[in-house]
Amino acid sequence: MKIRSVKLREAHKNSDGVSSFCCVLWDLQAEHIITSSSSDRSICIHDALLPSNTPKTLDHHRDGVTALALSPNSTCLASGSVDHSVKLYKFPGGEFQTNITRFTLPIRVLAFNKSGSMLAAAGDDEGIKLINTIDGSIARVLKGHRGSVTGLAFDPNSEYMASIDSIGSVIFWELHSGKTLHLLKSIAPDIGSDLSIMNVLSWSPDGETLAVPGLKNDVVMYDRDTAEKLFSLRGDHVQPICFLSWSPNGKYMATSSLDRQVLIWDVDHRQDIDRQKFQDGICCMAWKPSGNALAVIDVMGRYGVWESTVPSSMTSPTENVPGLQSKNTNGLLLFDEEDQEISGSGSLSDLNEDNFGESEPPNRKRLRKQSAYDDSLDDENNDDFGLFPKVESRKRVSHVKKESLENRNDGLKNLAIHARSKMQEAFQPGVTPVQPGKRRFLCYNMLGSITTMEQDGYSRIEIDFHDTGRGPRVPSMTDYFGFTMASLNENGSVFANPCKGEKNLSTLMYRSFSSWATNSEWSMRFEDEEVKAVALGTSWVAAITSLNFLRIFTVGGLQRYVLSLDGPVVTAAGFKDELVIVTHASECLLSNDQMLEFRVFNILEGAQPHKGRLPITPGSHLSWLGFSEEGQLSSYDSKGVLRVFAKEFGGSWLPLFSGTKEKKPEENYWIVGLNASKLFCIVCKSPDLYPQVEWLIVMPKPILSLLDFSFPLASSDLGAESLEKEFILNSMHLSQIQKRIEEMVVAGQDSTLLDDEAFNIEVALDRCILRLIASCCNSDKLMRATELVKLLTMEKSVRGAIKLVTALKLPNLAERFNTILEARLIKETSEPTAPPHSDINSNINKNLNSKNSGGRPESIVQSSSSKLVPENAPSKTSPSSESNRDSEPFTSLPSPPLTSPLFIKKGKLPEKEKVLKGKVRQNQNIIKEHMEVKKGDVKEGDEQQIQFHRPTNPFAKTSNNQDKTSLFDSIKKKKIDNAVKT
């Protein structure tokens, strides 16, 4: 879709740079555009035909102008201000007429009815004033809102009025009686104290539906008579909608959002047909009464006209405009210069005014006497001058409309698919949108960034590493292909662009950073197939295309695999040998929720270890996908929820962070990456959703912010939410390290560093549990405290818990804790008394089989009598081992999977435990005898290669402290001492 830039020109100065609410209006003849700003007390009337001409200004308010309204016949202009007054002017001349009413607090919204005989005004005050524009009297005050009223709309049939407040509640009013027909609570966003945006609503030109901003960044349509929800318009707005406007014929709608986008909707098909991105948020819009154009104004006071808003191939927005006219077609003839002029003696202009145009309210009797419609008004003086049409036939009218509504609902069923949200388009993580004349990121991750800027038809690409020590210095390059996405790792970078040129080709290019070859750069072209996402790994390059193909290349450019995916791609990311791809599993649900699926591929092994649905917050879309620095799969959605994939419970996604709870209202988070304990992001000032790349080479880059993880826990009756979060995070971190240690042990790698890290986390976890136990005791949650003490891993911690509850004078709980400790000690000390050799021997045999299958000699074999025999014993598994034995080094003995006791009992032991200790020592001696190696069995120099692994409990801290020495540690020490002595 071709982007047409809308040029904005300054209408109101905003010297302090703070966002303000601004208004824009067309007159009936489309000859003038009226603008105002809450930061400027002037009203500007611009010449729509010659916008370069100096506008006419009206400076009668003492403070900023917050609301404008123009009568249907464009003869009267009303304005409301922060100075609490509502003023009327002749239009287009701009002559001041009167202060028609005043409030005690600022005005926020004004609206004329269809005939122009009534003006509704509201704001921060309690109540909506319905003002008779004929004589300036207040016909009625409607009360029912709890927040500031920010939106008013008269029904085109003059039966109802709808209003909305700052907390998102909507009220349907019956004008004839002033009664509340329907109250819809909190159906629109709560705008809080932000004065630069307003909750608005609008009736369709035929008066059948009311459009209201929804809670899911959408527009919700409500039935005129029943106030029931009909359907919604939901597309690519990623933040709440702040303004909406129907086209004159009701076929289209324009919506603006805090994401600074303006979308044009085809209401019949429930889909957006065009869009425009602006530098600042658009706070007000108005369709041109005649022609295909839309006037817009942003929060900084700049206005412009979007020409050809609706594509020329579609119906014009002013074609077949509904001809709804009230019986009273007088307009506002009091100020109509052509039909009737007010006599000089009774002119409103003759009323006394101060320097700012202030005046007293006009004399009602005099106005009534001078009105050309005095007789008709007298006939209906019992009905407030006939301003409120009688609606005794409202139910009958509603019944008559049921048939058309039923037919309409049939059409809605047929178009149900159009009412759903569009499926999310493909995106590349770490990429910012195209901004003409500005730099943008093609990639931004934890390693570095790739930036580009278009100049004179081509772009200049620069690659920078955050840590210059991790990556080489890469010279910039000229981009002749127009790349729009990239991926970066330590070995190289990959670039891709959409289909371009006459042949409709898409290009994929890889650039290596460290290759022995002189020309390691390569590219691929795809005809009628567009690259949608790219990813990099240690030795592979991946591209996912519009044909749902996954194409895998080697870093040298060899086309390795071509796979078909189940659905359209959303995004992809790579880490070492793993590639993750997110695709659409199906169309959006009726609730407008995206249905996404993820797949994890191991490129090196040619396997797919994980596959499943990707969870995202309802009403959101996927914003970022990647891996943590430790290689853990992670995702982040537009609602600010970060999730990581864990292997627990068969593979589950854990919500680690919620941006809605952590961030300030004026901030947005643009995710860069994460590690085991922190989330790395760039904080963007609202409404920006991504960092602005406007710096030169010498200027600093965006600052990375580090955020702590926080589980979205429920509010506990314990009142220790921070401790509970710390407990869950430490437990999860410990579980992850345990998995990594197990994988390293299986792979034969040294896990000493992880072993120490695991012990430190255990200590922190025990400390957290003790604090939770104290909170449970203080809150009389003794059963929960008992559950917590069972999770402690160190004897010292359990004894500390016993001392704690004893000091809190809870003897029963202390006794339970003692019982738990004794049971744990008995269990741990009794484990070695089980047949100790079976597990050891089975593991040794497994180790021997694995060694022999790889051509390595056997070092030790297990005889049928379950005793360890020397290396020169005959082996059934490897006949050739004897010939190779002299040339191979002595193979290290694998560690028996004995579980070391978590607690070592100190001090005086009970008699029962002394007996158990004696049995343990006896078993230790037995094992020691089996583990003896004869002097002649170990060749000279082989002693240095004898190594023993840690026991299977990977979280025991390596230390010389005897309190932390396990059973197998003693055996290992004795074994090494004997070997050294010999």
N, C-alpha and C positions, 0 to 999 in steps of 0.2 A: 504494500500500500504506500503510495507516494505521500510523503509528508509535506504539507503545505504550511509554511511558517506564517503566523499571524503577527503583524507588526503592531506593537503597542506604543502609544504615545502618552506622555505625562499629562494628566488632567488635574491632579491634586498633589502637592508636594508633601512628602513624608520625611521631614528633616531628621527625626530621631530614629528612623529605620525600623520602627515597630509596626507590626501588621495592624491594619485597620479594616473595619467593615465598610465597603464602598457599594454604591448603588448605581445602576445604569438603566435608562428607559429610552424607548422610542416614542415619538409622537405618532398620532394616527396616520398622518400623511408621509411618514418616514422622512421628514425633512430636517428633524432635529434629534439630537441625542442629549439626554440630560444625565449628569453625573454628580455624585456627592461622595464625601468621605467623612468618617467619624473623627478624623484628625484635622479636618478643615471645616470652618464655619461657612464657607462659600458653596453655593450651588452653581454649576457651570452648565450653560446651554450651548451646545456645539452645533455648528452647521454640518449636517451629515453629507451634503454635497461638496462642501469645501472645508474639509477638516483642518486644513492649515490656517484658516482664519482664526483670529482671536475670539474665544468664546465669550458670551455674555455671562456675567457673574451676578449673583444675588447674595448680598452680604447682610442679611437681616437677622441671622441667628448670632447669639453670643458665644456658642460653642459648636463642636463638631456636629455635622448633620448625619443622622443615623438611619433615616427612612425617607423615601420618596414615594409618591403615588400621583398618577395622572388620571384625570377623569376620562371616561370612555370617549367623549367627543373632543378630547384634548383642548379644552378651554380653561381648565383649572388645574393648577399644580399645588399639591400639598406636601409639606415637609415637616419632619419631626427631628428633634435634636436632643443632645445631652443636656441642653439648658431647660428641659422639661416642657417646652412649648410646641404647639402644632400651628403652623402658619399656612395661609392660603395666598396664592398669587394668580394673576391673570397669565394666560399662556397663549401665544409664545412671547408676548411683550415682557412678561416678568414683573409687572407692577404689583407691589405688595397690596394685599387686600385686608387681611385681619389675622389676629391670633384667635383661632376658632376655639381652642381649648388649651388647658394647661394641666400638667400632672405634677406630682411631688417628686418623681424620680424620672430618669431618662426614658425617652421614647425609643422603641425598638422596631415597630412595624406600623405601616398605614396601608389601607386598602379601600378603594371605592367599590360600590355595588354596580350592577350592570347599567342602571339608569343614571348613575352619578348623583342620586339624591341623598345618599348616605355615605358617610366616611367612618370607617372603623379605625380606632387608634388604641394601641396597647404598648406595654413596655415592662419596666421593672415594678411598676405599681400593681396593686391588686385590682383586677377588673379590666374589662374591655369596654371602652366607651363607643357607643353608636351615636354618631353626631348627625343631626339634620343639617345638610349643607344649604337648605333654603333659608333658614333663619338662625343657624348656629346653635340650636338647642340640643341638649343631650337627650336623645330619645330613650336610651336604656343603657344600663351598665350590667355586663355579664360577668359573673364571678364563678370560679370553679378551678382555676389553675393554681398550682402551688409554686411553680417557678415563674421566671420572667417569660412573658409571651413574646415569641420571636417570629411567629408566622400567622398570617390571617388570609383567608380566601373565601370570597362570596360565591355561592353556587350560581352558575349562569342562569338558572331558572328562578333565582331570587326567592327560594324557599329556605335554604339553609346557609349557614356559615360554619366554616371549620377553622379551628385554631390549634396551635401547637406551642409547647413551652420548651424551656431550656433543658428540662429533664426527660424530654421525649414523649410526653403524654399528649394525646389528641382528643379534642372534644368536638362533637357534632352538635350545633345549636339550631333550634327551630326559631326562625326570625319572628314569626307571628306571635309566639307566646314567650319567647326568651328562655325556653326550657332546654335542658340538656337531653338530647336524644341518645347519644352514645358517648361513653368515656372509654378510651383505649389507653391504658396505662403503659408507659415505658416501652412503646413500640418503635421509637426512634432513638438515635444516639443521645447520650447525655453530654452536652457540650461544656458543662461546668461554667467556669468564669472566663472562658476565652471569648473576648468581644469581637474578634476578627471573623467569626463565623456565626451563622444563625441557623437554627432548625427551621426549615421552610416546608410548605405544602402547597399543592396547586390542584384545582379542579380541571378535568379535561374540558376542552371547548364545548363538547356536547353535554356536559354536566353529569355524565353517568358514573365516572370514577374519580376518586381522589388519590393523588400520588403523594406518598410520604417516604422520606428516607428511611431505609431499614437498618437493622442491627448487623447485617452481614455484608456491609458495603454495597447494598443494593437499593432499588426503589420498589416499594410495595404498593400495589393498587388495591383500594378498598371500594366496596359497593356503595353507591350513593344512598340507598335507603336502609340497607341492613348493616352497613359498616363491616361486612364480612370480607376477608382477604380473598381476592380474586386470583392474582398472580404477581410475579415479581420480575423485575429486570435486573439481571445480575451478569456482570461481565468481568472486565479486567481492572476494575477499581480495587486497589489494595488497601485503601483507607476509607473512612466514612465519607458519605456524600454530604456536601455542604450547601448545594444549591441545585435546583432543577427547574426546567421551564418547558412547557408544551409548545409545539409549533402551532401556528394559527389554525391549521386544519385538524390537529390532534393526531396526525399519523406519526409524528416524530417527537422525540423528547431529547433535550440536552441536559446532561448532568455533569457537575463539576465535583471534584473530590479533594480531600486534603493531600492526595498523592500528586496534585498539580496537573491532573489530566482532565480534559473535557471529552466526553463521549457522546456521540450522536446515535440515538436508538431508533430502530424501526419497531414501533410498539406492537404492530400486528404480528410480527414474526419473533418478537422478544429477543432481538439480537442487536448488537452495536454494529453500525455500518461505517463509522469514521471516528477519528479521534485526533486530538491535538494536545501536545505536551507544552506546558508553559514554564517559565523560569520561576514564577511565584504562583501561589494558589489563586484560583479564580473564585471570587466570592459572590458575584452576581452576573446574570446573563439575561438578554432579552432578544426574542426573535423579531426580525424586521417585519412589520405588518404587511408590506407588499414587496415580494422579492425573496431570494434565497440567500439570506445572510443572518448572522448572529452577532450581536454586540456583546462584548465581554469586558469585565474590569477586574483587576487583580487587587490583592490586599495592600499593594504599595501605591495605589491610586493611578495606575496606568490602564488606559482603555484602548480598545481596538475593535475592528469589525472582521469577522471571519466570513469571507465571501465564499459562495458556492458551498455552503455547509453540507447540503444534501447532494450526492452525486447526480449529475445531469441525467443519467439513465433512469432515475427513479422519479416518482411523482413529486411535484413541487410542494414545499411546505405551506404554500398559500392557495393551493388548488382545492376546490370544494370545501371552503370554510363553512362550518355550520352557521346557519342564519338564525341564531337564538336572539330574540329581542323581547324585552319586557314590554307590557302594555303601555307603561309610562315611558315614552320615548323622548321625554323633554330634554334629556341630558341635564346639564347644569346650566340652565338658561339664565340664571341670575348673573352669570359671568359671560354669557354669550353675546359678543359685541354685535353680531350680525342681526340677531332676531330682536333683541330688546336691550336697551341701555338703561341703567339706573339713573334716575334724575339727579341733578347736581345736589339738591338738598338732601338726598338720601344716599348718596354714593358712599360706599364703604371706604373709598380712598380718602374721604374727608374726615374720617375719624382721626382723633389725635394719636400721634405716633411719637415714640422717643427716637433717640439716635439710631437704634437698631431696628426700627420699624415696629416696636411693640405698641399695642393698643389695647383698650378695654374690649371685652366681648360686645358685639353689636346689640342694639336694642331689638328684642325679638318682635315686639308689637310693630315697630316701624318697618322691619323687614317683611313681616307678613302683609302689612298694608301696601307695601310697594310691589309685592309679587304679582305677576300677571296671572297667577293661578290661585289667587286668594279665595275665590268662590269655591273652587273644587276642593281646596284644603279645608274650608269650613264645613263642607258636606261630610268630610271624613275625620272631623276633629276628635272623635271618640277612638280613633285608631291611630293616634300619633301621626296625623297628617298622611295617612295612607302609605307610610314607608314600608310597612310589613304586610305583604300580600297574604290574604287569608288562604289557608291550606286545608280547608275542611275536606277537600277531595284528594289529600295526599295519599291516603290509603288506596283510593280508587285508582289514582295515577300509578301508584306502585304496582297495583294488580295488573293494570293494563300493560305495564312494562315487563311483566314476568315472561310473556311469550318471547319477546325479543331477547330477554336475558337468557332464557333456556336455549334459544337458537345460538346465542353467543357462546354459551357454555359448551355446546356441542362443538363449536369451532375451536374452543380452547382445548378440548380433549384431543382433537385432531392435531393441534399444534403444541401438544404437551412437551414434545422434545425440544421445541424452540424456547420454552420457558425455563429450561434448565440452563445451568451455567455452561459456558463453553469449556471444553477440556483444556487444561493448561498447556500452553505452547512450550516447546523445548527451549531450554536455556543452558548456559554454561556457567558453572560456579565461578565466582570471582570476577565476572564481567559486568561492566557498567554500560548503560545505554549510550547510543550514539547522540552526541551533542555537537551540532555544526559549529566549527571554529574552536572547539575545545578538545583538550586531551581526554582520553578515556582509558580505562583498564581493559585489556584483553585477557588478563589473568592477574589475580592477586591471591597469594596463598602464604603459608607459613615460611616458605623458602624465599620468595621474592615476588617481583611484579613485572608485568609486561605492559607497557603503555604505547599508545599510538595517537597521532594527530594528523588529520588530513590537511594537506597544503598543496595548492596548485594541481589538483587532480590525483595526487598520490600521497601516501602516508609514510611517516618515519616511525619505525618501531624501535623501542629501547628496552633492554632487559637489564634489570637491577636485582641484586641479591641483598637481602636484609643484612646478612652476615657475609662479608666479602671473603671470609675464610672458608665458607662452605661451598662456594661456587666460583668459577673462573670469571674473569672480566670479559664480557661479551660485547663486541662492537655493535653499534646500531646498524640497522639495515633499512633499505628502502623497500616499501611494500607496493608493488605494482598490481597486486591481486585484490586488494581491498579486504583483508582478513578481518573477521568480526569476532573470532573466538580463538583461544589458545590455552595450552596447558604447559606447566613447567615443572621439571624436577632437576636433580643434580646432574643428570647425564645429558639432557637436551630439552628442546621445546618443540611443540607441534602447533601448527596454525591451520585454520580452515576458514572458508568463506562460503556464502550462499551462492546459488546459481546466478551467473552473470554472463553478459555478452550475447551475441547472436546465436551461438551454439548452446546456450543455457548450460554452461559448465560450472561445476563446483570443484574447488581445488583443496587438496590436503598436502601440507608441506612439513617435513621434519628437519630440524637443524640440530646437529650434535655439538656438544661442547668439548668433549674429550675423545677424540678418535685418532688412531694412528694413520688412518687414511687421509689423503690430502683433500679429497672431495667426498665428504660423508653426507652432504645435504641431498635430499631427494624429495620428489613431489609426485602426487597422483591426481588424475583428473577424472571426474565422474560426469557423464552426460545424462541429462534428465534425471539426476539423482543428487540430492542436496545433503551435505553433511550438516547434521543437527547438533552433534555433541562429539567431543574428543576427550581422550584420556591417555595418560602415560604411565608405564611401569618400568621395572628395572631393565627389561630386555624386550619390550613390546610397545607398540603404538596401536590405539584403538580408535575407530571412527564409526559412529552410528548414523545412518542415513535416513532419508525420508521414505525409502522403500522398506524400512524396518529391518535393514541388514546391519549386522555387527561384523565389521571388517577388522581383522587383526593382522598387523604387519610387524615384522622384526625391526629393530632399530637400524638395520642396514637397508630396509626397503623391501624385503621379501614378503610377498603376500602369503600369509600363513593359514588363516582360517576365514571363512565367510559363513556366518550363522544367521538364521532367520529368527527374529524376535516375535513375541506374541502380540505386541501392540505398539502404538506410536511411542517414541522415546520422549522422556521428559528431561533427563539429565544423566550424567555419568561421571565417575571419578575412579582414579587408580592409585594403588599403593603397593610397591614392590611387585609381587606376583599376582596380586588380587585386583580384579576389576569389578565394580558394582555399576549396574545399570538400572534405572527406574523407568518403567513404562506405564502406560495407561492399561489397567485391567479391563475397564469397560467405560461406557459413557457415565456422566455424572448422575448421581442419584436424584430422586425427586426433591430431596432436601438440599440439592446443589452442592453436595460434597463430592470431592474428587476421589476416584477409585484408582489407586496407584499400586504397583507391584514392583518389588525389587528382586534382583538376581545377583549373586556373587559368583564370579568365575575365578578359578585358579588357572591362569594361562599356562604356567609351567607344567602343571600336572594334567591339564586338559580336563578339569573337573568342575563341577558346580556344587560347592558344599552347602550353599544356603539359597533359599528361595521362599518368597512369601509376600503378603500384603504389607505395604508401607503405611503405618499409621500416621495421620496428621490430624490436627485439631479441626473439628467440624467448622465448615465455613471458611477454611483457609486453603492456601496452596503452598507447594514446596518452594522454599526460598534458597536453600543451600544443601549440598550433599558432599560428603568427603570422609576422610579418615583422620583419626587423631594421630599425634606423633608416635603413639605406640601401635598404631594400626587398627584401631577400633572404629568400626563403621558408625557414622553419625549423620543425623539429618536435622534441619531447622526449618520450621514453617513460618508463614506470614503472621501468625498469631503470637510468635515469640517463644515457641516451645522447642527446646533442644532435646533430642532423643539419641541414645546410643544403643547399638545392638549388642546384646549379651547372650551367652550360650546357656544361661540358666533357663529352666523350664522349657527345654527343647528349642531355645532360640526366641528371645523376647526383646522388645524395645523398651528401654527404661527412660522415663522423662527426667533429665538431669537439671533442667533450667527452664524457668518461665519468665520471659521478658516482660510480660504484662505486670508482674508483681515487682520486678526489680527496677525497670527503667522509669524515668520521669516522663510526664505527659509530653514534654516538648522534645523528647529524644527518640531516635530509632537506632536499632543495632544492625550493622552490616557485618555478617559473620566472615571471619578469615580462617579460623581453625581452632583447635583445642588440644590440650594434653591431658594427663591423668587427673589434674585437679583444677585447671583454669580454662575459661573460654576466652578466646582472643577475638576481638571485634573492633570495629571503628564506630564510634558514636557519632551519629549524624543528627543535626538539628532539624526538627520537624519543620516543614513537611518532607524534607529530603530523605529518601530511602537508601541512598548510596553516596559515597564520598565524591566530592567535586574535585576533579583532577585539573586544577587550574594553575598549578605552580610551574615555574621554570626549573631548569636543571639545578640551579643553585638554591632553590627553596626547599624546605623540609617536606617530607611526605606526610600523609595522614598518620596520626598517632594511634597506635594500637592500645586498646584498653583491655585490661585483664579482669574478668569477672569470676567470682566464686560460683561453683555449682550449688544448686539448692533444689532438693526434691520438693515437688508440690504436695506437701503433706497436709492432712486435715488438721484443723485446730483441735489440739488434744486437751483433755481435761487435766493433764499434768502441768500444763503451762511451761513446758520446756521444749519448745519447737526447735530451737537452735541445736540443742543437744541431740534430739531425735534425728535431725538432718545429718549431724556429724556422725552419729552412730551408723546410719544407713550408708553414707558415703564411704566411711572407713571399711565397713563390712564388704561393700561392693569392690572397693579397691583391693582389699585383701584377697577376695575370691579371684579377681583377675590376675593378681600376681601368682597365686597358687596354680592357676591354669598355665601360666607362662613357665613356671618352674617345672611343672610336669612335662611340658613340651620340650624344654631344654634338656631335661634328664633323659627323655626318650631319644632325643637327637644326639646324646652324648656330649653336650656342651656344659661348660662350667657355669653354675648358677649361684656362685658365692655372693655376688653383689645383690642379686634379687633376694637371696636368703637373708641378708642383713636388712634390706629394705622391708621385707615381710615382718621381721622381728620388730622393727621400729613401729610399723603400723599396728602390730599386736599390742604394743605398749600403749600407743595412743588410743586404741580401741578399748583396752581395759580401763584406762583413765576416764574415758567418756562413759563407760558403763557404770563405773563407781559413782560418777556425778548423777547419772540417771537413777541409780538406786537411792541416793540421798533424796532426790526429788520425790521418788515414789514413797519413801518413808514419811517425808513431810506432808504428803498429800494422802496418806493412809491408803496407799495402793500396794499392800504387802504381797499380794499374789504376783503382781507385775514385777516387784523387786525380786521375788524368788525365781521368776523366769529369767531375769537379767543375770543373776549370779551364776546361773548354769552356763552362760555364754562367756564367762571369764576364762582366760586360757592359762594364767600363771597362778601358781600357789600363793605367791606374795599378794596378788590382787584379791584372791578369795579371803585370805586372812585379813586384808585391809577392810573388806566388806563386813567381815564378822566384827572387827573392832568398831566400825562405823555404826552398825545397828546396836551394838552394845552401848556405845556412848549415847545413842538416841533412846536408850532405855526400852529396847524392844527385845526382851529375853527370848520370847517364843521364836521370833524371826532369827535371832542369833543361833538358837538351837537347830533350826532348819538348815541354816547355812552350814553349820558344823556337820550335820548329817550329809549334806551334799558333798562337802569336802572329803569326808571319810569314804563315801561311796566312790568318789572319783579316784582316790588313792588306792582303794582296794581293787578297782577295775584296772588301773594302770599297772599296778604291781603284779596282778594276776595274769596279765597278758603274756609275759615271757614263759610262764609255766606250761602253756600249751605246747604241743609238739613243735619244737623250734626249728627242726630241720626240714620239715616238709616244704614250708614256704621258701626257705632259703634255697633248697635244692631245686625247686621248680623254677625259681628265678634264674639260678645259675645255668640250668639246662637251657632255658630260653635264650640267655645271653650267649651260650656256646653255640646254639643252633644259628643264631643271627650272625655270629662271628664267622662260623665255618662256611655259611652260605656265601659270604663275601670273600672267601679265599684266605681268611686269616687262620692261623693255627690255633688249636685248643691249648689253653693254659692249664685248665683244671677240669676234670670230669667227675661226675658223681657215680659212685658204684652202686650196685643193687642193694648193698647193706646200708645205704644212706650215709656213707662216710666219704669225706673228701679224700681223694687219692692224688698222688703226685702226677706231675705232667707227663712222665714217661709211661704211664699206664696206657694200655691199648684203648683205642677209641673206635666205636662203631660208626660214628657219624662222619669221620673224616679219615679215610684210609691213608691218604697221602700226608697226613699231618706230621708223621715221624720224620720223613725226609726233609721237611721244611723247618723242623723244630729248631735245629741248631742255628739257622740263619735268621730266625725271627726273635724279636725281643719278648720279654715276659709280659703277658697281657695282664692288665690290672684286674683285680678281683672286683666284681660288681658288689654293690652294697646290698646286704640282705634287707628285705623290707620289714625290718623290725620297727615298730612304732615306739619312739622314745616316750617315756612318761612325761606328761605335761607338768606334773608337780613332783618335786623331790622333798620328801618329808624331812623336816629338821627337828632337832631336839629329841625329847623323850617320846618313844612310840608306845602305843598300847601293845599288850602281849600278842594279840592276834596279828598285828602288823609286823611284830618282830619275827614271828614264825614265817610270815610271807616273805619278809626280807631274807631270811635264811634260805628259803627255797630259791629266791632270785639269785643269790650268790652261788648256790649249788649249780643252777642252770648256766650261770656265767662261766663257771669252771668247765662245764661240759662243752659249751660252745668254744671256749678257749682251746681245749684239746683238739677239737676238730679243725680249728683254724691254724694250728701250728704248721709251719713250713720247715722241712728239713734243710739243714745247711747245704747239703749237696744238691738240692733241687733248685736252688737259686744261683745262677751264675754270677760271677763277679761283675759288678757294675749294674746289675739288674735291680739292686735294692732301691735305687733312686726312682725306678719306674713303678714301684708298687704304690698304688694310690687307692684310696677307699672313698666311696661317695658318701654323702650325708644319708641318714635314714630317711624314710619316706615322709616323715613330718618335716616339711620344708620351712617351717616358721620358727624352729628352735634357733635361737641366737648363737652364733659361733662365739665361744668365749672360753677363757681359761677358768672361769668361776665354776667351782665344783657343783654349785647348786644347779647349774644349767647343763651338766654333763650327762649325756644319755648312756644307756647300757652299751650300745654299739661303739660309742666314743671310747669307752674304757677298753673294749676289745681291740679297737684299732690302735690305740696308744700302746697297748701291750705288744701287739703284733709288730709295730714299727720298732719298738725298743729291742725286741728279740732279734729282729733282722739287723739292726745296727750293731748289737753286741757280737753277732756272729761274723 
